Amino acid sequence: MAKKALAGIVLLATAAVAISGCAGGGAGDADNTIDGEIKGDIKVLTWRTDLVQDGTYDRYVEEFEKKYPEVNVTIEAVTDYATEMQTRMSTTNYGDVLGIPTIQPDQFEQFLEPLGKTADFEDTYRFLPAASYDGTQYGIAWGGNANGVVYNKKVFEAAGVTELPTSEEEWLEALQKVKDNTDAIPLYTNYKGGWPLTQSFGNLGGVTDDADAPITLAEDPAPWTEGTDVYAIDSLLYESVAAGLTEDDPLTTDWEQSKVLIGTGEVAAMTLGSWAVSQMKAAAEDNGASADDIGFFAFPANVDGQQYAVIGGDYNLGVSKHSKAKAASWAFIRWIVGESDYTDVQGMVSTLKDDPLPESLTDFEAAGVELMEINPAPAGKEALLTETANEAQIDLYGPIYRQKLVDIARGAADGDKESYFAELNDKWGAAVESLKG
């Protein structure tokens, strides 16, 4: 399953839960540091099962081992990565190189080898805050993404959509044209898969041009109120479903099939990160359509006419505290981030600041969309958003509350947008007050 699970991410932050397990330690040898000799056997755990199946990882291993002949790399693909890693992190069996799963930042030192001071990486790498704690860096993003909407240009053209939407009203008008003038499903939610519903949360901050949006949300007693980021993100989904502009039966959606559907023009749009563009283009070509039909535009919102798009890192790659070949593991991370063609091929934003933006974002540049990164949380507030979400019992980074939102919008659950947003505000406000102590 090829997907960008919002572990970095999605974005901006991850749902962090307490994981109990073996703390500290490592594997014995005093010379076994990230600055040691680059040799030994390493296991790389990956969520990108597709890259294992299509041979991409074989090529990467061959190229890396050619540069570092004293290293032997084994790749292990994990299908349900997020769930499986929750179990593995309570043991010492979580590989040498791993995509850092959903753990609290103050737990990084228990499970991961420190890579150095964050300040020493800032001139070279993007997307550092998600894997940084107390001035120490524990991971480097393999690549990054902009957040927005993947769409089929040919369908939009056939529908008579001549200008891309920059507001909720324009968005609904555009989708209605698709429904009225084509046979395509205007918006595909991927409800059943769950995780695709979380992708729009990566636009947090871009709606209102707030680089401190996670803290703004964490401290707002009523964030599901018009004028906020989360209100706009969830309202767009609700109103699209309520207007009948999504698939007829969300319980039967299929992620892999959705790539084919948008690639061949049976679906017009999906709210995803730019990471998905290359996959949809490939699906188009594999099914007799043109890759050029697939485009990407910013989330339909603006501040005084200016649109913003949040860019954030994918999974951060870290070195296990228990690795017996930490230098080799760290070398692999540096190589995959800085020397492989991964971000070029995937159409992702390079983690290296000096690299150009991918082709998938050229439309952003033409439209004058400004890219923005979310600021690091202030000291002592690194986990505040996840703590508030946990206290409120709202799976801010998960699909459950959004699936209920869809169910209400389609008439499969009681309530309406106003009543549900009020319920969310009540829970969130109580959590904000509780955490104030």
N, C-alpha and C positions, 0 to 999 in steps of 0.2 A: 504494500500500500504506500504509494508515494504521496506524502502530504507534509505540510509544514505544521506540525503540532505546535500551538503557541506556548512553547516551553520557555523561549527566551523572551516566548513569546509572545508568540505571537507576537510578540511581541514585546512589549514594554515591561511586563512583569509576569510572574507566574503564580499560580495558586500554590502557595507553599504550605505544606503540612509537616507536622513533626514526624520524623522518622527515627525510630530507636535503632541502634546498631552499635557495632564495635567502633569506638572512637580512637583516633590517633593511630599510632603504631607504624604502619608501613611495613616493609619487608626486610628488616634486619640489617642489611649491609650499610655501614656508615658512608660508603662511597656512592650509595644508590640515591643520587640527587638529580634534579633536572639539569644541573651543570656538569654531571659526570660524563663518563665515556658513552658514546652513542652505540650501543650494542645490546644484544639480547633478544628474547622472544616477547612480542607484545600482541595482545588481543584487542581489537578495535570493535566496540559495540556500536551498531548503527540502526537507526530507525528507517533508513532509506533502503528498504528491501528491493525496490525496483532497480537500484544501482548495482546491487549484487546480482540480481537476475539477468540484467542486460550486459554484464561483463565490465561495466565501468570501474567497479572496485578492483577487479583483476588488473586492469591497466594501471590504476593508481598504485597498487601494491608493487607491480613490476617496476614502475618508474621510481618509486621511493627506495626500493631495495637496491636498485642500480646505483643510486646516490649513496646509500648507506648499506653496503654489502654485509655488514656484521649484524644487521637487524633482520629478524624473521617476523613477518606480519601475518596474523590470522584475522579474518573478518567474520564477525558473527552478526547476522541480521536478526533483529527482534521485531516481530510483526506488531504486537500490541505493546509498543515500547514504553509508553507512559505507565501503564499498569504493571508490566513486568518489572520495570526498574524500581517501583515502590517495594516490591518483594526483595529484589536482589540487594538493594541498598541496606537491608538489615543483616546482610552477610558480608563476607569479603570478596564475594564472587561477582564483581561488576566490571570485569575487564581491566585493561590498562588505560585505554583511551575511551572516553564515553561522552555522549551528549548529556550534559548535566540535567537531571530530572527535577521535579518540583520539590525542592527542599528549601527550608528557611535559610536566608543568607548567613545567619549566625551559626548554621550547621556546616557551612562549607569546609571549615578546617577539620571537621571530624572525618570527612569522606574524601577530600580532595587535597592534592599537593599544591601549596601556594606557588604561583608562577613568578611572583615579584611584586613590586610596588605598582599600583595602578598608574601613578604619575609617570612612571617610566615607559608606559605603553601609549600614553595619550597622543603623542605626536605621530604615531604609526597606525593605530587601529581605531576603528569606529566601534560603537555598540558595547562599550566596556561596562556600564553600570550594572547590567543584569547579573554579571558574574564577579562583582567586586563587593568586598565587605571590609569596612574599617581600614580603607586604604590599601588593601591587598587584593591582587587579581588572582582568581581561581579558574578562569576559563576565557577562551577567545571564541567569538562567534565564527562559525564556518562561513557564513555569508549573511546578507541582510535582505530585507524586503521593504518595499513601500506597501502601504495598505490602500485599498480602493475597490474597484469593480472590474472584473474580467468580463468582456462582452464580445459578441459576434458582430462585427462591423457590417457585414452583409445584411444581417437581419435588421439592424437599426436603420440601414439605408432603405430597405424594402418597406419598413414600417413608416417611413417619412420623418424619422427623427434626424433633423439636420444640424442640431446643436446638442452637445452633450450636457446633461443636467447638472446644475450647480446648487440645487436646493431640493428639499423634499417634494415641493409642489411640482417642480419641473421633472423630477424623477418619476412621480406617479403619472404625469402626463405622457412621458416617454414610454413607460411600460404599457399604458393603456393603448397607445398607438400600435405597439407590438401586438397586443391582444386583438385589436380591431382589424389590423391590416395584414397579419401573417398567421401562420399556423404554429408559430413557436410559443413555447412557455416563456412568458416575459422574465420571471425571476425564479430560479431553482434554488430552494433553501437547503437541500441535502439534510433535511430534518432527521431522518433515521440515523445517519452517521453520527449526528450529535456535534462532533468537533467542528464541522464547517460553520455551524451557527455561531461559534465563538470568534470567528475570524474578524468580524466587524469591530470587535472590541479593540483591535489594534489601531483603530482610528481615534482612540481616546487622546485628546489634546489637539488633534488636527481640526476638529469641528470649530473650536473656539480660539485656536491659536494660543494654547496654554501649554507651555513646555513643562509645567509643574502639575499637569493634570492628575497624575495618580495621587498626589498629596491633596490636591483640591478636592478630589472625589472622596478620599478617606476622611476628610474633615468636614464634609458637607452633610448636614443632618437630613437634607431632603434633595438628593441629587437627581431623582426622577421628576424633575420640574423643568418646564420649558426654558430653554436658554443654556442648558448644560450639554456637555459632550454625551454622557450616557443616555440622556433623554433623547437626543437626536438619533443616536445609533439604534436604540430599541424602538423608537417611534417609526423609523423608516421600515423596519422589519414588520411591525404590527400593521401599519397602514397598507403595506404591499399585500400582505395576506388578506386583510379585511376587504380589500378592493377586488379580491379574486384574481390577483396577478401572479400567482405562484402555482406550483403543480397541484393537480386535483387531489391526490392522495399522498400527503407527506410521509405516511407510514411506510411507503414502498420505495422511497428514494434510494439511489445507489451511487456511491461516490465514483467508482470506476466507470460506470455507465454514463455518469454526468459529463465526463470529459468528452465522450463521443457525442453526446447530445449537443453540447455547446459547439464542439468542433464542426459538426455537420449542420448547424443552424436550427436544431430542434429546440434549443434553449437560447434565449437572448443574453442573459446576464447572470452572474453569480458574484456575491460579495466575498472576495478572497484577497490574499496578498499577491504581490507581483511574482512570487515564487511559482504560482500556478500557470503563468502565461506559457512557459515552455512546454508544460504538460498538455495544455489545451491545443497548442499549435501542433504538437506531435500527434495528438488524437485526430486533429483535422486531416493532416496529411495521410495518416494510416487508414482513413476512411473515405478517401477520394475527394476531400475538400482542400481548400488552400489555407496554409498556415497564416497567410496575410489577412485572413478574415478575422483573426483574433486580435483584439486590442485591449487596452487597459486605461481606465480613467479614474480620477480622484473621487473619493467619497462625496456625494452630492450635498455639499454644505459650503458656505463661504462666510468670510468676515469682511463686510463692506466691499464685497465684490472680489476679494482675494481668496483663492483656494489654497489650502495647505494639505500636505500629505506627510504622515508620520512614517519615518523609516526606523526600523528596529532589527535587531539580530535574530537569526534563526537559533536553533540549539547552540549553546556554547559548548565547546569541546574542552574537557578537563582531563587531568591525570589522576588516576586513582591513588589514594593514600597508600594502598596496599600493593601497588605495582612493584615488581622486582626489576623493572627496566624503565625508570622514570625519565632518564635522559633521552632514551629512544622514543618514549611516548611523547615527550614534549617536542622532539624533533619532528615527529609525524604530524603533530598539530600545526607547527609552524609551516611545514611543507604543504599540507593540504590547503591551508588558508592562503599562503603567499605564493605558491609555485604551481599548484594544480590548476586545471582549467575549469574547475567546478562552477564558480560563479558565472563565468562567461557562457558556459553551455546551458546553465540553468536560468540565465537571464536575471540573476540576483545582483544586488548591490554588493560590491566587494567590501570586505572588512578593512582592506587597506585604503587609507584615506587618499592616497595619491592616484588610485585607479579611477578611470572614467565611469560614468553611470552606464548601466546596461541599455541595450537597444529597446527593451520593453518599456523604458521610462522616457523615451524620446518624445512621446505624445504629451507627457507631463510638461516637459520643457517648452514645447510649442504652445501649450495652453497657459503658460505662465504660472504653473503650480509651484509653490515654494515647498521644498523638502525641509522637514524639521525632525530633530531628535529630542527625546524626552530627557529632561535634566535628571541627574542622579538625585536620589532622595537625600534630604538633610541627615546628618548624623543622628542616630537614634530613631529615625523614622523609616529605615530601609524596609521594614516588614509591616508598616502600619496599614497599608491597603489590604494585604492578605489577612492581617489580624482582624480588621474591621469586617471583611467579608465572612470570615469564619465565625466571628461573634454574631453576625446578623443571620448566619446560616443561609446565605445567598451564594450560590456557586458562581461567583463573578467570572471565573475563568473556565467554567464548564457549561454544558448544554441544558441543564435541567430547568432553570428558570426561564431560559429562552424558548425551550420547547413548550412550556406552559403558556408563554406569551403567544406563540403560534396557535396553540390549541384554543385559547380565548378568542383570538382574532378570527379563527375559522369556525367558531361556534361549537367546538367540541368540549369546551369547559366554560363554567359560569364566569360572568364578569365582563368588563370592557377595559379599554386602555386606561381610563381614568382610575377605575377602582383597583386595577392591578398595580399601577404605578404608585397609588396611595399606599397599598399594602407593602410594596418594596420600600417606600420611604419610611414607613412606620418601623419596619425591622432595622433598616439602616440607621435611622436616627437614634433608636434605642442603643444600637451598638456603639455609635459615636459617643454617646453620653456615658455608656458603661466604661469605655476605654479611657475616658478622661479621668476616671478614678473618683 
